[in-house]
Amino acid sequence: MKIMYLMFSFTMGGTERLVADICNEMAVRGNEVFLYIVNDLYEESLLRMLDDRVCVFLQKRAAGSGGRIDTMRRVAGFIRKHRIEVVHCNSFDTPELLMLRPVLFPKTKIIYTIHGMGQYKAVSRLRRWYRNRICDKIIAISESVKKDIEACGAAPRKTVTVYNAINLKTFSVDGRKAFDEKQIVIGNVARIKPEEKGQDILIAAVALLKDRYPAIRCFFAGAGNQAVLGKLKEQAKRLCVEKNVVFLGNVENVAGFLHTLDLFVLPSRSEGFGLALVEAMASGVPCIASNLNGPAEIIGDETYGFLFPCEDAEALAQKISFAIENYGECLDKAEKAAAYVRQAYGMDDMCKKLMQIYQVVRERKK
């Protein structure tokens, strides 16, 4: 099957790493795989992760420059030239680039994955109608996201849940850090975007813990806007934890980074799933996450980790302190979590489900 994955950008983030893994798996399965990246926002390190069999096209449109009509024409031309059978959109507004489908590539099927909570409420009624019309299937990455988008107008007959997954060959409990209560290391993997990812909440929690654990360290792996990053550094300085909090920028070897941690914390304000959480669980790292619907679906009733009330830094600090003082219990949860992730969130199973969707819509008449 000829499958094209359509993205606006391809920088080091959870969705982009996921798409890279999907492209590779689909190529291994014998499909002809194309990755079309619209904007000039891409990272060579992420492109190097792709299998040589994946055909990458870089349009290199300047981000924020407009030119949507020209992009629609170019995307349509690419689809026609390569006789693409299925286009899978993984950036939020990419379905709008496929308006020429009825005229120029009517037989091509369109799949659209929504990766976040609360995004669909900002979509106008006209755009919701258009997406319901043009998309053959709308995929939600969790049951929470599915309920959210259906409540905001996504057609229930077209929506389906396919949980995100990870490459189980990459993440393993082998090599996990030995615990030392005098040198506590906490980590987070996410774009530096506190309004969604809540990095400021974790910094506030570290400040509350510093007197009890003076050597505590908190590492943030992820890139972000320099102005936003500057504000977080100012917060750390104001709370006297600038030496305890470290911003690493993009980390290519996420699996290696996770093995340097005693605890992984996901302090998000909004999270449709929590791919980084699953990666940490697969690595045998004890996890603490905001009690949001997405992470709660993964952790369960604190079976595989700990949950704290969203935006409550004091409650987060208490959970971290409990985890440190009861690390044996944490490791027991982490062992169960690693086994659960390997059973529930493997890339092989996810791609089987995607292939079933592709095949069904391809065979269905419009």
C-alpha positions in Angstrom: 0.0 0.0 0.0 1.2 3.6 -0.7 0.8 5.6 2.5 1.7 9.2 3.0 2.2 10.8 6.4 1.5 14.6 6.3 3.1 16.9 8.9 3.6 20.6 9.2 6.9 20.2 11.1 9.2 17.4 12.2 11.1 18.6 15.3 12.0 16.4 18.3 8.6 15.9 20.0 6.5 13.0 21.1 4.2 13.1 18.1 7.1 13.4 15.6 9.0 10.5 17.2 5.8 8.5 17.1 5.3 9.2 13.4 9.0 8.3 12.7 8.4 4.9 14.4 5.2 4.4 12.5 6.8 5.2 9.2 9.6 2.7 9.9 7.3 -0.1 11.0 5.0 0.5 7.9 8.1 0.3 5.6 9.3 -2.9 7.3 5.8 -4.4 6.6 6.4 -3.9 2.9 4.4 -0.7 2.3 5.6 2.2 0.2 5.9 5.0 2.8 6.1 8.7 2.2 6.6 11.5 4.7 5.6 14.9 3.5 6.9 17.8 5.7 5.4 21.2 4.8 7.4 23.8 6.8 11.1 24.4 7.2 10.9 23.2 10.8 12.6 19.8 10.9 15.6 18.3 12.6 18.2 16.2 10.8 18.6 14.0 13.9 15.0 13.0 13.7 15.2 12.4 9.9 18.2 10.1 10.6 15.9 7.9 12.7 13.9 7.0 9.6 14.4 3.8 7.7 16.1 4.3 4.3 12.9 2.9 2.7 10.9 5.9 3.8 10.7 8.6 1.1 10.9 12.0 2.7 9.8 15.2 0.9 10.7 18.6 2.4 8.6 21.4 1.0 10.5 23.9 3.2 7.8 26.5 3.3 8.8 29.2 5.8 6.8 28.6 9.0 4.1 31.3 9.4 4.5 32.6 5.9 1.0 31.6 4.6 0.9 30.3 1.1 -1.7 27.7 1.9 -3.2 27.6 -1.6 0.3 26.9 -3.1 0.8 24.2 -0.5 -2.5 22.6 -1.3 -1.5 22.5 -5.0 1.9 21.0 -4.2 0.5 18.4 -1.8 -2.2 17.4 -4.4 0.5 17.1 -7.1 2.6 14.9 -4.9 -0.3 12.6 -4.1 -1.2 12.3 -7.8 2.4 11.8 -8.9 3.0 9.0 -6.5 -0.5 7.6 -6.6 -0.9 7.7 -2.8 -3.7 5.4 -1.6 -3.9 6.7 2.0 -2.9 10.1 3.5 -2.5 10.1 7.3 -2.6 13.5 8.8 -0.8 13.9 12.2 -0.6 17.7 12.5 -3.8 19.3 13.7 -4.7 21.6 10.7 -3.3 19.4 7.9 -6.8 18.2 6.7 -7.3 21.7 5.4 -4.4 21.1 3.0 -6.4 18.4 1.2 -9.3 20.4 -0.1 -8.5 19.5 -3.7 -9.1 15.8 -3.0 -12.6 15.8 -4.7 -11.1 17.1 -8.0 -7.5 15.9 -8.1 -7.2 12.7 -6.0 -10.8 11.5 -5.3 -9.8 7.9 -4.7 -7.2 8.7 -2.0 -8.4 8.0 1.5 -7.8 10.4 4.4 -7.1 9.4 8.0 -6.7 12.1 10.6 -5.3 11.6 14.1 -5.9 14.0 16.9 -3.3 14.0 19.6 -4.5 16.4 22.3 -7.3 17.3 24.6 -9.3 20.5 24.2 -8.2 21.3 20.7 -11.4 20.6 18.9 -13.5 23.1 20.8 -11.6 25.9 19.0 -12.5 24.5 15.6 -15.2 26.4 13.8 -18.5 24.7 12.9 -17.6 25.0 9.2 -14.2 23.4 9.7 -15.7 20.6 11.8 -18.2 19.9 9.0 -15.4 19.9 6.4 -13.3 17.5 8.4 -16.2 15.1 8.9 -16.8 15.3 5.2 -13.3 14.8 3.9 -11.8 12.4 6.5 -12.6 8.8 6.0 -11.6 8.1 9.6 -10.7 10.3 12.6 -8.4 8.6 15.1 -8.3 9.6 18.8 -5.2 8.6 20.8 -7.2 7.7 23.9 -10.8 7.2 25.0 -10.6 10.6 26.7 -9.7 12.3 23.4 -12.4 10.4 21.6 -15.1 11.7 24.0 -13.7 15.2 23.8 -13.7 15.5 20.0 -17.1 13.8 19.7 -18.5 16.3 22.2 -17.1 19.1 20.0 -18.6 17.8 16.7 -16.5 15.0 15.3 -18.8 12.5 13.7 -19.1 9.4 16.0 -19.5 7.1 13.0 -16.0 8.1 11.8 -14.1 8.2 15.1 -12.1 5.4 16.6 -9.5 5.0 19.4 -6.0 3.8 18.6 -3.7 4.2 21.5 -0.3 5.7 20.8 2.6 3.2 21.1 6.4 3.0 21.5 9.2 0.9 20.0 9.7 -1.7 22.6 13.1 -2.5 21.3 14.2 1.0 22.3 12.9 1.1 25.8 13.9 -1.5 28.4 14.3 -1.8 32.2 17.9 -3.0 31.6 20.4 -0.3 32.8 18.0 1.4 35.1 19.7 3.8 37.7 20.5 2.5 41.1 18.6 4.4 43.8 20.5 6.8 46.1 18.3 8.8 48.4 21.1 11.4 48.9 21.2 12.1 45.2 17.6 12.1 44.0 17.2 12.7 40.2 13.8 13.6 38.8 13.1 14.0 35.1 10.6 15.1 32.5 10.4 14.8 28.7 8.2 17.3 26.9 8.3 20.4 24.8 9.0 23.4 27.0 5.4 24.6 26.9 4.2 25.2 30.5 0.7 26.2 29.6 0.2 22.6 28.5 3.1 20.6 29.9 3.3 22.2 33.4 7.0 22.5 33.8 6.5 25.4 36.2 4.4 23.2 38.5 7.3 20.7 38.8 9.8 23.6 39.5 7.5 24.8 42.3 7.4 21.3 43.7 11.2 21.0 43.7 11.4 24.3 45.6 9.1 22.8 48.3 11.3 19.7 48.5 14.7 21.4 48.5 15.1 21.8 52.3 14.4 18.1 52.9 16.4 16.9 49.9 19.1 19.6 49.3 20.8 17.6 46.5 17.6 16.9 44.6 18.0 17.5 40.8 15.3 17.9 38.2 16.2 17.6 34.5 13.9 18.8 31.7 14.5 17.3 28.3 12.8 19.2 25.5 13.2 22.3 23.4 11.1 25.4 23.5 10.7 29.1 22.8 13.6 31.0 24.4 11.4 33.6 26.0 9.3 30.9 27.7 12.5 29.0 28.7 13.8 32.3 30.2 10.7 32.7 32.3 11.1 29.2 33.7 14.7 29.9 34.6 13.6 33.1 36.3 11.1 31.1 38.3 13.8 28.7 39.4 16.1 31.5 40.4 13.3 33.3 42.3 12.5 30.0 44.2 16.3 29.5 44.9 16.4 26.2 42.9 18.4 27.4 39.9 21.1 24.9 40.8 18.7 22.1 41.2 16.8 22.6 37.9 18.5 21.9 34.6 17.2 22.4 31.1 18.8 20.0 28.6 17.1 21.0 25.4 16.4 18.3 22.9 17.7 14.9 24.0 18.1 12.4 21.1 18.7 9.4 23.3 15.5 9.5 25.4 15.9 5.9 26.5 19.4 6.6 27.8 18.1 9.8 29.6 15.3 7.9 31.3 17.9 5.5 32.8 19.5 8.4 34.7 16.3 9.0 36.6 14.9 7.9 40.0 11.5 9.3 39.2 9.7 10.5 36.1 7.1 13.3 36.5 4.5 14.3 34.0 3.0 17.6 35.5 0.9 18.5 32.5 -2.1 20.8 32.5 -3.4 19.1 29.3 -2.6 15.6 28.1 -4.6 13.5 25.7 -2.4 10.4 26.3 1.2 10.7 27.6 3.6 9.0 25.3 6.6 10.1 27.4 4.9 8.5 30.4 4.6 5.2 28.6 8.3 5.4 27.6 9.3 6.0 31.2 7.1 3.1 32.4 8.6 0.8 29.8 12.1 1.8 31.1 11.2 0.7 34.6 11.2 4.2 36.0 8.7 5.0 38.8 6.2 7.6 37.5 4.1 10.4 38.9 1.5 12.2 36.6 -1.2 14.8 36.7 -4.6 13.2 37.4 -5.9 14.0 33.9 -8.0 11.6 31.8 -5.2 10.7 29.4 -2.5 9.8 32.0 -5.1 8.2 34.3 -6.1 5.8 31.5 -2.5 4.6 31.4 -1.7 4.5 35.2 -5.1 3.2 36.2 -6.1 3.6 39.9 -2.5 4.2 40.8 -1.8 0.6 39.9 1.2 1.5 37.7 2.3 4.8 39.3 1.1 7.8 41.2 -1.4 10.6 40.3 -1.7 14.1 41.8 -4.3 16.8 41.4 -3.6 18.9 38.3 -1.7 22.2 39.0 -1.3 21.4 42.7 2.5 21.8 43.3 2.2 21.0 47.0 0.4 17.7 46.3 3.0 16.9 43.7 5.8 17.5 46.3 4.0 15.2 48.7 3.8 12.5 46.1 7.5 12.9 45.3 8.4 12.8 49.0 6.3 9.7 49.5 8.0 8.0 46.5 11.4 8.7 47.8 10.6 7.5 51.3 8.9 4.4 49.9 11.0 3.6 46.9 10.7 -0.1 47.2 6.9 0.2 46.7 7.6 2.5 43.7 9.8 -0.1 42.2 7.1 -2.8 42.6 4.7 -0.5 40.7 7.4 0.2 38.1 8.0 -3.5 37.5 4.2 -4.1 36.9 4.1 -1.0 34.8 6.9 -2.1 32.5 5.2 -5.5 32.0 1.9 -3.8 31.3 3.3 -1.4 28.7 5.0 -4.2 26.8 1.6 -5.9 26.6 -0.6 -2.9 25.8 1.4 -0.2 24.0 3.7 -1.9 21.5 4.3 -0.4 18.0 3.6 -3.7 16.3 0.1 -3.8 17.6 -0.6 -0.2 16.9 0.5 -0.5 13.3 -1.6 -3.6 12.9 -4.7 -1.6 13.9 -3.7 1.3 11.6 -3.3 -1.1 8.7 -6.7 -2.6 9.4 -8.2 0.9 9.2 -6.3 1.8 6.0 -7.5 -1.4 4.3 -11.1 -1.0 5.3 -11.3 2.6 4.1 -9.4 1.8 0.9 -11.9 -0.9 0.0 -15.0 1.3 0.9 -16.6 3.3 -1.8 -16.9 7.0 -1.0 
